[in-house]
């Protein structure tokens, strides 16, 4: 539930980039990456390129968080395997 987060986090989560310049830049970067992944998914002939692009963006974002908190050990193999599953499900 969104209410599990402190009020200051909820405001940024529900309305990202509203006031903080750093948040605005981070959100713009994430939106751009998502759009690029959607374009790649379209070029691959995905059945639903928007969904695949969003899934891959979420996977990459999670990988960043994992690497920062738990370290990169085993991350490359898992990323490739998971991305392959997502892509294969959309292409085949």
Secondary structure, DSSP 4 states (H G I P E B T S, - for coil): -GGGS-HHHHHHHHSTTSS-HHHHHHHHHHHHHHHHHHHHHHHHT-TTHHHHHHHHHHHHHHHHHHHHHH-STTHHHHHHHHHHHHHHHHH-
